[in-house]
Amino acid sequence: MNWRKILFRLHGWLGLNIGLLLFVVCFSGSFATLSHEIDWLLNPAMRSETRNEPYNWTAMYDAVTNAFPGGVISGIYAPVGHGFAALAYVSFTNGQSRKAYLDPYTGALQGHTNFFTVQRFFRTFHRRFFDGKRGIVIVTLTAFILLVSGLSGFCFYRGWLKQLFSLRTDRGPRRLWSDLHKTTGIWTLLFSLLIAFTGVFYFIEVCFQTANNYKALLPPPLPKIDKRSLGTYGPQPRLRSPNEYADLAREAFPGLEIRSVRMPTRVGSPVYFDGQAGNPLIRDRANKVLLHPFTDEVIATQHGSDLAFVPFITDLVNPLHFGYFGGIGTKILWCVFGVALSFSILVGTYLWVVRTLPRRNAGGGHVFPWLRGVTVSFTLTLAYFVVVLFSTVEGIQKYGKQDPPPFVLTEQPVGPYQLRVSCATPCDPKKGMKISARFLGEGLPNYKQVSVGELEGESVTMKGVAVAPVATLKAEPGAALQLRITMWDDSTYEAIFPGPDVIQDPQMPYSPWPDIPTGVWGTISIFTALTLGAIIGWFNFILRVAGSGHRRSLELRLI
């Protein structure tokens, strides 16, 4: 049994039948490595001078709070690189999200965009083709194809050390393409194996998530705040400033370089810090500090160096896969290797066709039945990407939707609180209206539960962030609604207000397309054109080679 011949055929079969899909995954991943930098070039608000000063988390938090009084800050993140601004995520009760860009030293708000950016497009497309769980499974399965293809190619080629610098330009185009394919494959072999192994781990993550057992890949849960004690802190306790909490976190974790701050947004949530502590190969979340928001007590610390093997690998995979552990240098290297690997896949398939055609022609075999694999692969890939096209359009609209602001139903005191109750528009009681309750004033609302429903009817528990919980319920148009706040000692406060009729919000026009920074559509269009051009060019080359081979076969028969 000739193992080299078997490996060669396996290598060629994989490229012929799955090469197109693998090409799109690798090519989009190459763009994803530099997606932050592309956004930085397109959006001046993302740029900020890097100075040797500590980040002013309080100034950033206050600036976002003042700019978006109706929003909830889910987190503030340090600059991703030199020259970058800090980033804050802000969410609203109508489902929209904004990215706010801040000077990390003064806290000045430099601009904001919706959630859809170049970075969001390429990360989502590369991860799942905007195709939900099916897309994630398809993309992660290609990691096995890349792994087998890379190992089989390495094993059946002999004298690979000589191919490191072998590029013959005087032996015709076929030899030049062959040398390019071999040389690229050897130079990118370790990179390909790294991407393949990390991709396989992503597939394992999908399996654990599907089995509802993802926690098995994470460190043991950290201690939580005892909710039974929350009633002793009052209905709306004041919080310290983020800078004060940051000082406490550094005392608890000496040497921690704080990379993100998350103030508590839910009842019983801690103040959260994470960052780097000497090992850039692991994610920021591997090192964290949790603080009690009312007592300043250190609830828990987690050091990345203390993680068990599986959780450590879980936090190691992402920096290695996308190459951001070494800053802009490794990102560029990952992008170059990714592009080289992407086109090496197409070139290798073309060479496999060229190499095997003479044997088919010599045997009198018909060329086009043999090309059925190429045709089927090409057709199935394009058919799937037609589905991806529609799901991508839906995904873009979802990430960057521009819904109108909620319609205010009432603003009144409820016990110790001042509440603004709103209904997201369009608001149709019979179809189901999305009711939100905004707790006004300073401090974190400290209650056990909030519910809303028709007066003397069934109530629905409101969920979400403490300062703005939401619920969806059906009711008769104009029927009176009742909102009830239950405290930790089971005492209650109630408010009754008239329910809405159908509200369409005629004042604000609705746009299904996101308002995104200039250049994002252009970047997506360039990527689409390059991808389609490469695929169509690949198929055209194969058809030309097959056609010329078929003509030579006919000439031989006539002779």
Legacy VTK file of the C-alpha trace (Angstrom):
# vtk DataFile Version 3.0
C-alpha trace
ASCII
DATASET POLYDATA
POINTS 559 float
0.000 0.000 0.000
1.452 3.356 -1.119
0.647 5.752 1.717
2.085 8.749 -0.122
-0.292 8.155 -3.001
-3.250 7.801 -0.609
-2.297 11.010 1.205
-1.916 12.798 -2.117
-5.377 11.741 -3.239
-6.862 12.686 0.138
-5.167 16.070 -0.013
-6.497 16.689 -3.526
-10.007 15.412 -2.776
-10.352 17.714 0.218
-9.219 20.709 -1.792
-11.448 19.827 -4.726
-14.649 19.341 -2.748
-14.280 21.544 0.332
-11.583 23.981 -0.749
-14.004 26.778 -1.654
-15.670 26.789 1.747
-12.304 26.580 3.499
-11.041 29.469 1.365
-13.923 31.733 2.430
-13.421 30.867 6.113
-9.665 31.546 6.012
-9.987 34.674 3.861
-12.633 36.246 6.118
-10.531 35.341 9.153
-7.589 37.228 7.645
-9.707 40.373 7.493
-11.013 39.728 11.000
-7.509 39.907 12.494
-7.177 43.547 11.422
-10.836 44.535 11.661
-10.238 46.864 14.634
-7.499 48.622 12.679
-9.743 48.998 9.617
-12.394 50.651 11.799
-9.664 52.870 13.253
-8.749 54.062 9.756
-12.374 54.714 8.809
-13.549 56.390 12.022
-11.555 59.339 13.467
-13.515 59.053 16.741
-11.655 55.823 17.476
-8.265 57.561 17.549
-6.631 58.888 20.680
-3.101 59.836 21.610
-1.382 57.284 23.822
0.135 58.857 26.924
1.982 57.520 29.933
-0.893 58.246 32.313
-3.424 56.079 34.167
-6.835 55.663 32.610
-9.556 57.803 34.153
-12.399 55.306 34.453
-14.596 57.715 36.423
-14.341 60.469 33.810
-15.216 57.997 31.055
-18.162 56.595 33.008
-19.525 60.064 33.775
-19.140 61.221 30.161
-21.145 58.294 28.816
-23.783 58.650 31.535
-24.274 62.329 30.671
-24.336 61.681 26.918
-26.843 58.819 27.126
-29.157 59.508 30.102
-31.576 56.815 28.939
-28.923 54.169 28.388
-27.241 51.518 30.515
-23.454 51.167 30.419
-22.648 47.472 30.175
-18.877 47.975 30.232
-15.951 50.310 29.574
-12.864 48.880 27.868
-9.301 50.121 27.620
-7.828 50.910 24.171
-7.078 47.771 22.138
-3.763 49.236 20.949
-1.566 52.311 20.673
-3.447 55.262 19.248
-6.869 53.797 19.976
-9.637 55.386 22.038
-11.325 53.617 24.915
-14.669 51.965 24.223
-17.951 51.837 26.128
-21.023 49.746 25.305
-24.391 51.376 25.967
-27.737 49.555 25.672
-31.289 50.896 25.607
-34.669 49.437 26.496
-35.784 49.429 22.833
-33.057 46.888 22.054
-30.557 49.244 20.466
-26.896 49.447 21.388
-24.249 52.098 20.857
-20.470 52.066 20.923
-19.043 55.201 22.526
-15.407 56.184 21.887
-13.617 58.060 24.667
-10.329 59.699 25.466
-9.061 57.251 28.111
-7.263 59.986 30.081
-9.789 62.845 30.111
-12.960 60.840 29.538
-14.014 63.150 26.684
-16.613 61.575 24.396
-15.143 61.615 20.880
-18.056 60.031 19.029
-20.332 57.027 18.920
-21.697 54.538 16.409
-24.225 51.751 16.462
-23.096 48.202 17.140
-22.451 47.307 13.496
-18.867 48.057 12.425
-16.218 46.429 10.240
-15.011 44.509 13.287
-18.507 43.223 14.055
-19.126 42.178 10.443
-15.945 40.140 10.040
-16.036 38.540 13.491
-19.636 37.412 12.991
-19.162 36.365 9.359
-15.984 34.449 10.116
-17.474 32.784 13.185
-20.849 31.712 11.804
-21.583 33.330 8.417
-24.453 35.206 10.117
-26.177 31.800 9.989
-26.801 31.049 13.655
-25.872 27.682 15.137
-25.748 26.000 11.736
-23.130 28.495 10.611
-21.034 27.956 13.729
-21.038 24.186 13.182
-20.103 24.519 9.504
-17.264 26.963 10.195
-15.793 24.987 13.093
-15.963 21.741 11.109
-13.658 23.270 8.494
-10.948 23.243 11.192
-10.772 19.453 10.824
-10.448 19.832 7.041
-7.607 22.324 7.443
-5.874 20.032 9.933
-6.063 16.924 7.744
-5.179 18.871 4.600
-2.117 20.466 6.183
-0.795 17.235 7.703
-1.433 15.158 4.565
0.319 17.728 2.369
3.326 17.821 4.667
3.580 14.020 4.816
3.404 13.195 1.106
5.854 15.898 -0.044
9.484 14.841 0.078
12.398 17.171 0.561
10.273 19.889 2.068
13.356 21.626 3.487
14.518 22.306 -0.066
11.163 23.899 -0.848
11.618 26.623 1.768
13.409 28.876 -0.713
12.664 27.102 -3.995
10.821 29.291 -6.491
11.612 28.443 -10.114
10.528 31.201 -12.479
12.111 29.767 -15.647
10.219 26.466 -15.851
6.817 27.672 -17.009
3.699 28.859 -15.164
2.708 25.391 -13.949
6.044 24.856 -12.196
5.918 28.375 -10.753
2.415 27.825 -9.344
3.531 24.461 -7.948
6.529 26.012 -6.210
4.376 28.808 -4.833
1.889 26.299 -3.434
4.574 24.145 -1.833
6.579 27.056 -0.456
3.498 28.763 0.943
2.310 25.505 2.479
5.632 24.939 4.230
6.001 28.497 5.505
2.442 28.575 6.793
2.388 24.990 8.108
2.793 25.858 11.787
0.334 28.715 11.383
-2.163 26.380 9.667
-1.851 23.799 12.425
-2.301 26.490 15.079
-5.433 27.823 13.389
-6.720 24.269 12.864
-6.181 23.167 16.483
-7.773 26.319 17.893
-10.637 25.857 15.427
-11.112 22.281 16.638
-11.336 23.635 20.181
-14.055 26.051 19.027
-15.940 23.007 17.731
-15.536 21.365 21.142
-16.947 24.518 22.723
-19.966 24.306 20.405
-20.521 20.694 21.467
-20.400 21.637 25.158
-22.725 24.584 24.584
-25.185 22.359 22.725
-25.118 19.956 25.653
-25.694 22.901 28.046
-22.408 22.059 29.753
-20.150 24.930 28.727
-19.315 25.567 32.377
-17.170 22.427 32.281
-14.645 24.387 30.179
-14.548 27.328 32.594
-12.970 27.838 36.022
-15.090 26.979 39.080
-17.735 29.660 39.716
-16.522 32.529 41.864
-18.386 33.433 45.063
-21.467 35.618 44.662
-23.092 38.295 46.755
-25.522 36.890 49.307
-28.827 38.418 48.172
-30.359 37.777 51.582
-28.235 40.625 52.945
-29.162 43.190 50.304
-32.180 44.497 52.205
-29.888 46.134 54.777
-28.438 48.620 52.281
-31.552 50.654 51.523
-33.740 50.983 48.419
-31.215 52.842 46.226
-27.704 52.779 47.726
-25.065 55.085 46.234
-21.998 53.597 44.564
-18.377 54.643 44.708
-16.704 56.066 41.612
-15.080 53.611 39.185
-11.620 55.020 40.018
-12.147 54.296 43.715
-13.226 50.749 42.956
-10.217 50.403 40.620
-7.845 51.321 43.452
-9.454 48.655 45.630
-9.100 46.098 42.824
-5.372 46.846 42.441
-4.890 46.420 46.187
-6.591 43.042 45.990
-4.648 41.995 42.876
-1.174 43.613 42.817
0.198 43.883 39.291
-3.189 43.755 37.568
-3.346 45.977 34.478
-7.057 46.776 34.370
-8.504 46.414 30.869
-12.225 46.636 31.521
-14.627 47.912 34.181
-18.225 46.827 34.607
-20.250 48.621 37.209
-23.179 46.596 38.598
-26.316 46.806 36.473
-28.366 44.011 38.085
-29.489 43.546 41.652
-26.836 41.533 43.462
-24.140 41.999 40.794
-20.561 42.837 41.852
-18.225 45.500 40.516
-16.165 43.663 37.900
-12.573 44.243 36.774
-10.410 42.160 34.476
-7.114 42.637 32.689
-3.588 41.439 32.117
-1.115 40.146 34.675
2.035 39.210 32.781
0.763 36.682 30.229
-0.629 38.306 27.045
-1.348 34.864 25.557
-4.502 34.538 27.650
-7.655 36.613 27.537
-8.223 39.504 29.903
-11.044 37.625 31.602
-8.557 35.089 32.985
-7.486 37.694 35.579
-10.344 39.341 37.444
-11.454 40.981 40.670
-15.025 41.100 41.987
-15.982 43.714 44.590
-19.101 44.162 46.690
-20.612 47.437 45.437
-21.936 48.523 48.850
-19.302 47.307 51.334
-16.101 47.450 49.184
-15.434 43.850 50.224
-13.328 41.760 47.860
-15.687 38.976 46.891
-13.193 37.038 44.751
-9.999 37.251 42.719
-8.920 34.996 39.890
-5.344 34.713 38.607
-4.769 33.333 35.136
-1.644 31.575 36.353
-3.758 29.537 38.782
-6.224 28.212 36.213
-6.542 24.491 35.652
-5.507 23.075 32.272
-8.895 23.136 30.484
-9.950 26.655 31.607
-6.445 27.885 30.750
-6.754 26.497 27.220
-10.214 28.054 26.908
-8.731 31.488 27.622
-5.666 30.796 25.465
-7.462 29.905 22.224
-8.857 33.298 21.205
-5.592 35.324 21.366
-3.770 32.587 19.452
-6.469 32.191 16.804
-6.720 35.899 15.988
-3.115 36.826 16.777
-3.775 39.839 18.979
-1.537 38.688 21.834
1.471 40.548 20.385
-0.203 43.768 19.274
-0.241 45.090 15.730
2.867 43.080 14.751
1.318 39.649 15.283
-1.988 40.851 13.826
-0.284 41.811 10.552
1.641 38.529 10.521
-1.567 36.546 11.085
-3.293 38.477 8.288
-0.444 37.876 5.814
-0.259 34.176 6.652
-4.045 33.930 6.437
-4.206 35.498 2.974
-1.321 33.316 1.774
-3.040 30.197 3.133
-6.367 31.199 1.557
-5.002 31.501 -1.961
-2.753 28.476 -1.497
-5.946 26.437 -1.081
-7.254 27.549 -4.476
-3.874 27.162 -6.189
-3.433 23.664 -4.780
-6.792 22.535 -6.143
-5.949 23.948 -9.565
-2.585 22.160 -9.573
-4.213 18.884 -8.561
-6.536 19.146 -11.565
-3.638 19.935 -13.924
-1.504 17.091 -12.591
-4.144 14.391 -12.819
-5.585 15.365 -16.221
-2.856 13.736 -18.378
-3.506 10.327 -16.806
-7.220 10.646 -17.493
-6.632 11.740 -21.059
-4.150 8.953 -21.712
-6.701 6.412 -20.585
-9.348 7.809 -22.908
-11.486 8.934 -19.962
-13.910 11.764 -20.378
-12.807 14.875 -18.568
-16.101 16.395 -17.530
-17.492 13.406 -15.575
-14.303 13.567 -13.536
-14.918 17.276 -12.977
-18.283 16.498 -11.433
-16.676 16.922 -8.007
-15.621 20.464 -8.875
-19.039 21.313 -10.269
-20.903 19.905 -7.290
-18.558 21.627 -4.831
-18.850 24.931 -6.663
-22.649 24.695 -6.927
-23.229 23.656 -3.312
-20.886 26.325 -1.988
-22.533 29.094 -3.974
-26.006 27.768 -3.081
-25.122 27.887 0.606
-23.765 31.399 0.272
-27.017 32.508 -1.289
-28.567 31.476 2.042
-25.724 33.274 3.814
-26.441 36.407 1.787
-29.989 36.634 3.141
-28.932 35.813 6.707
-26.150 38.415 6.483
-28.633 41.084 5.421
-30.862 40.161 8.365
-27.872 40.167 10.704
-26.733 43.616 9.590
-30.216 44.981 10.169
-30.320 43.360 13.604
-26.938 44.672 14.738
-27.516 48.201 13.543
-31.268 48.668 13.770
-32.616 52.157 14.348
-35.815 51.722 16.315
-37.643 54.850 17.494
-37.471 55.762 21.200
-40.091 54.307 23.565
-43.352 56.159 24.166
-43.604 57.411 27.769
-46.788 56.177 29.491
-46.225 57.762 32.911
-43.609 59.276 35.168
-44.431 59.197 38.863
-43.134 58.256 42.324
-43.546 54.635 43.380
-42.604 54.229 47.035
-38.990 55.436 47.448
-38.419 55.509 43.695
-39.143 57.864 40.803
-40.128 55.798 37.743
-40.627 56.491 34.074
-42.728 53.736 32.455
-42.579 53.470 28.664
-43.796 51.269 25.815
-41.515 50.471 22.884
-42.999 51.631 19.575
-44.851 50.362 17.721
-46.907 49.612 20.852
-49.874 47.307 20.296
-51.457 45.937 23.521
-53.252 43.081 21.733
-50.148 41.848 19.894
-47.852 42.285 22.864
-46.280 45.472 24.099
-42.755 45.837 25.460
-42.999 47.766 28.738
-39.889 49.251 30.382
-39.566 50.881 33.811
-36.721 53.371 34.155
-35.609 54.031 37.752
-34.513 57.662 37.928
-32.089 59.239 40.372
-28.634 58.192 41.529
-27.670 54.857 43.016
-28.457 51.256 42.141
-32.131 50.233 42.618
-32.154 47.548 45.292
-35.359 45.511 45.139
-36.409 41.885 44.987
-38.746 41.938 41.978
-40.714 44.207 39.643
-43.867 43.047 37.849
-46.444 44.650 35.555
-49.837 43.608 34.267
-53.459 44.586 33.826
-55.187 45.842 36.957
-56.612 42.809 38.784
-55.154 40.631 36.057
-52.118 38.371 35.734
-48.749 40.096 36.132
-45.506 39.496 34.240
-42.135 39.663 35.988
-39.890 42.351 34.531
-36.356 41.230 33.779
-33.082 42.776 32.703
-30.911 45.442 34.261
-31.997 46.796 37.637
-32.252 50.394 36.496
-34.468 49.591 33.486
-36.226 46.197 33.632
-38.503 45.187 30.737
-41.406 42.806 30.119
-43.676 41.953 27.207
-47.375 41.478 27.903
-50.719 41.518 26.135
-53.678 43.621 27.322
-56.803 45.316 26.110
-56.155 48.725 24.509
-56.517 51.471 27.090
-56.880 49.052 30.017
-55.377 50.245 33.301
-51.968 48.755 34.139
-50.443 48.107 37.507
-46.728 48.066 38.332
-45.628 46.422 41.566
-42.204 46.624 43.256
-41.463 43.929 45.839
-38.700 44.711 48.325
-36.407 42.256 50.107
-38.643 42.187 53.189
-41.588 41.313 50.877
-43.221 44.720 51.339
-44.634 46.129 48.095
-45.140 49.478 46.348
-47.688 49.856 43.569
-48.483 52.321 40.797
-51.588 52.351 38.596
-51.604 54.156 35.258
-53.700 54.052 32.062
-52.549 51.557 29.455
-51.884 52.639 25.875
-53.967 52.322 22.771
-52.121 51.304 19.597
-49.109 53.637 19.176
-47.333 53.672 15.810
-45.052 56.672 16.467
-45.740 58.711 13.328
-43.136 61.329 14.241
-39.930 59.328 13.794
-39.252 57.559 10.465
-38.015 54.002 10.709
-35.004 52.788 8.728
-34.259 49.047 8.459
-30.613 49.775 7.613
-28.033 50.854 10.162
-26.504 54.299 10.279
-22.872 53.235 10.121
-19.570 55.108 9.715
-18.463 56.040 6.214
-16.385 53.323 4.613
-17.912 50.281 6.314
-20.091 49.452 3.311
-17.078 49.997 1.052
-14.948 47.578 3.077
-17.650 44.923 2.984
-18.058 45.454 -0.771
-14.310 45.090 -1.374
-14.218 41.864 0.638
-17.242 40.511 -1.249
-15.740 41.432 -4.636
-12.373 39.857 -3.783
-14.007 36.672 -2.515
-16.332 36.245 -5.490
-13.572 37.191 -7.916
-11.231 34.565 -6.476
-13.906 31.844 -6.593
-15.025 32.668 -10.133
-11.409 32.943 -11.313
-10.598 29.582 -9.724
-13.512 27.880 -11.446
-12.669 29.547 -14.764
-9.062 28.298 -14.600
-10.212 24.753 -13.949
-12.701 24.842 -16.824
-10.017 26.156 -19.178
-7.598 23.422 -18.149
-10.312 20.795 -18.451
-11.374 22.134 -21.826
-7.842 22.061 -23.219
-7.352 18.574 -21.816
-10.577 17.403 -23.436
-9.481 18.790 -26.814
-6.123 16.998 -26.576
-7.948 13.789 -25.745
-10.144 14.115 -28.853
-7.105 14.831 -31.028
-5.389 11.681 -29.760
-8.461 9.601 -30.555
-8.692 10.993 -34.083
-5.051 10.224 -34.716
LINES 1 560
559 0 1 2 3 4 5 6 7 8 9 10 11 12 13 14 15 16 17 18 19 20 21 22 23 24 25 26 27 28 29 30 31 32 33 34 35 36 37 38 39 40 41 42 43 44 45 46 47 48 49 50 51 52 53 54 55 56 57 58 59 60 61 62 63 64 65 66 67 68 69 70 71 72 73 74 75 76 77 78 79 80 81 82 83 84 85 86 87 88 89 90 91 92 93 94 95 96 97 98 99 100 101 102 103 104 105 106 107 108 109 110 111 112 113 114 115 116 117 118 119 120 121 122 123 124 125 126 127 128 129 130 131 132 133 134 135 136 137 138 139 140 141 142 143 144 145 146 147 148 149 150 151 152 153 154 155 156 157 158 159 160 161 162 163 164 165 166 167 168 169 170 171 172 173 174 175 176 177 178 179 180 181 182 183 184 185 186 187 188 189 190 191 192 193 194 195 196 197 198 199 200 201 202 203 204 205 206 207 208 209 210 211 212 213 214 215 216 217 218 219 220 221 222 223 224 225 226 227 228 229 230 231 232 233 234 235 236 237 238 239 240 241 242 243 244 245 246 247 248 249 250 251 252 253 254 255 256 257 258 259 260 261 262 263 264 265 266 267 268 269 270 271 272 273 274 275 276 277 278 279 280 281 282 283 284 285 286 287 288 289 290 291 292 293 294 295 296 297 298 299 300 301 302 303 304 305 306 307 308 309 310 311 312 313 314 315 316 317 318 319 320 321 322 323 324 325 326 327 328 329 330 331 332 333 334 335 336 337 338 339 340 341 342 343 344 345 346 347 348 349 350 351 352 353 354 355 356 357 358 359 360 361 362 363 364 365 366 367 368 369 370 371 372 373 374 375 376 377 378 379 380 381 382 383 384 385 386 387 388 389 390 391 392 393 394 395 396 397 398 399 400 401 402 403 404 405 406 407 408 409 410 411 412 413 414 415 416 417 418 419 420 421 422 423 424 425 426 427 428 429 430 431 432 433 434 435 436 437 438 439 440 441 442 443 444 445 446 447 448 449 450 451 452 453 454 455 456 457 458 459 460 461 462 463 464 465 466 467 468 469 470 471 472 473 474 475 476 477 478 479 480 481 482 483 484 485 486 487 488 489 490 491 492 493 494 495 496 497 498 499 500 501 502 503 504 505 506 507 508 509 510 511 512 513 514 515 516 517 518 519 520 521 522 523 524 525 526 527 528 529 530 531 532 533 534 535 536 537 538 539 540 541 542 543 544 545 546 547 548 549 550 551 552 553 554 555 556 557 558
